[in-house]
Amino acid sequence: MVNPNTVLLITVLASFSTPFMLSSINIALPAMAPELGLDAMAMGWVSLSFLLASASLLVPMGRAADIFGRKKIFTLGFVIFTAASLFCGLAASQGQLLAARVLQGVGSSMIFGTSVAILTSVFPPEKRGKAIGWVAAAVSIRGSPSGRRSEGCWCSTCPGGRSSSSTYR
């Protein structure tokens, strides 16, 4: 038997990480742009490529989860998203960064297309609202001003970040 609290923890972490990476790279993008040779149009595509891939594949990934299994699609989505996040950090060119962002969007659609369905299948009806509320809170916490400030600082100043000399203003 699967422990519902373990499932909740995993879905909360996954649901937090996808919007966190969406906005953190947008905050760090001005510091990264000179190193990757990105102009204003290319910087827009860095954000848009993730959103287009994620939005366009959300419903098909939900259907794929119905056919192939929610756990398989969720796990594959988490692996794809994590690998693509690593590729974003290692990108040496505009094309590599855009490709990694599209892959992040694919992984994100797999995560968001299955996470609530997984919670619904694991939690009894009287506890579902609380579980789904935790996932919604994880997504919303990322949207707070302190969340945006910390993610921008983390992405641009941590070891391995694109520009160690940049600071969040």
Secondary structure, 3 states (H helix, E strand, C coil): CCCHHHHHHHHHHHHHHHHHHHHHHHHHHHHHHHHHCCCHHHHHHHHHHHHHHHHHHHHHHHHHHHHHCHHHHHHHHHHHHHHHHHHHHHCCCHHHHHHHHHHHHHHHHHHHCCHHHHHHHHCCHHHHHHHHHHHHHHHHHCCCHHHHHHHHHHHHHCCCCCCCCCCCC
